[in-house]
Amino acid sequence: MKTQVEFRSSKFPPYEGEEAEINPGLWGKRLAEYLVQKLADRGIKTLGIIGEDWGYYIPVENEGFKLAVCCGHQNGDEDEFLCFTDPGTPIVKKFFKKIDATAQLSRLTEALRQILEADPEIKDVAWTEPR
């Protein structure tokens, strides 16, 4: 299942001082804020934005297992971004059982696809399976 997407956009520059909050060359808070709003427009409730050392973690309301969108600027050109889901695969191991997350991941990745494709300021969208 393709749960990782790379794209280019000049729409999400860093906030002043943002790189000092996570790591040099990495940012994405504007992208995270944008995704929170656009996901809400599609009926997907998020639970805040959490800064990590690699970018931003956006928990998604979900029952049974954790579900999130992770996003941030890629090292490289200033307009390169990456988003991926957590979990990255449709089978979630929880304690001694496996949970099929296909429906939740499909809904989330389809919403992300629609958001990215609908915005003319976002280009070179490429989906891949996690490595």
N, C-alpha and C positions, 0 to 999 in steps of 0.2 A: 504494500500500500504506500502510495506517495504522500508522505506527511511532512516533507521539507521543501521549502520554496525559496529560491533566490530571485532577486529582482533589482532593478535600478530605479532610483528616483532622487531628485534634488529637493523633494518636498519635506524631508525630515532632517534638517541640520541639527547639530547638537545645541543644547542650551548652553549658555555661558557657564563654564565650570563643571559641566556634566562629566567630561572625561576623567576629571579628578575624582569623581564619586565612584566610578567603576574601574576602568583601566585606560591608559592612554591609547588613543586610536579607536576606542569602542564607545558607542553611544546608541541611542534608540528610544529615548523617552518620548519624543514627539510621535514616533511610529507606534509605540505602545498605547499612547493616549488615543491616537487615531483608530487603532484596532478596537480598543474598548468601546468607543462610540459606534463604530460601524458594526461590530458584533451585536451590540444592544439593538441597533436598528433592525437586525435580523432575528431578534428574539433570543439571543444567546447572552445570558447574564454572566458577567465576570465579577471577580471578588477582589479588585484592586490591582495595583501594579507593584511588583517587587523588584528592586534593583539588585542585580547579581554582578559578579566580577566580569562576566562575559556579555551582559546585556540586560534584558528585562523579562521577567516571568509574570505571566498574566493568568492567574488561576481562573478556571471556568467552573461555574456551579454545576455539579454533577454528583449523583449518588452512587456509592459503591466503590469508587476508586478516584484517585486524583486525575484531573484533566486540566491541561493548560496549553497556552500558546507561549512560546519563547521567541524573542525577537531582538534584533540589534544590528548595528552596522558591522559589516565585514571588514577585516583588515584589507586594505587596498584602496581603491578609488573611493572618494567621499560619497558617492551615490550608490554604493553596493550594500544591500541588506539581505538578511537571512531570517526566515521564520521557520519554526518547526514545532511539532506538537509534543507534548509529554502526556502519555506515552507516545513513543514513535512507531510502535507496532500494534496491531489489533488484539494481541493476546497479552493480558496483564496477569502477572503472577502475584497473588495475594495470599499470604500464609501458605497453606497446602493446596490451594485450588487455583484454577485458571479462569479468568473472566474474559469473555469475548467483548472487546471494546469497539468492534467494527462499526456499529450504528452510531455511536457517539463521535468516533473519529471521522467517519464519513460526513456527518452533519457539520462538524467543525471545519474540516478541510474544504468542503463545498462552499461554506460561508466565506472562508478566506479567499478561495478562488474567485468568487463573485465580487468580493471587495476589491481585489487587486485588478481584475479585468475591467471593472467599471470605471476605474480612475485613469483618465488620460495622462496624468502626471507620473504614472507607474508604467515602466516598460521592461522588456526583456525578462518576462516572468518565466521561470523554469522550475518545474516540480521534479523532485527525485525521491527515491526511497532513502531512508537513513542508512548511513554506513556502519 
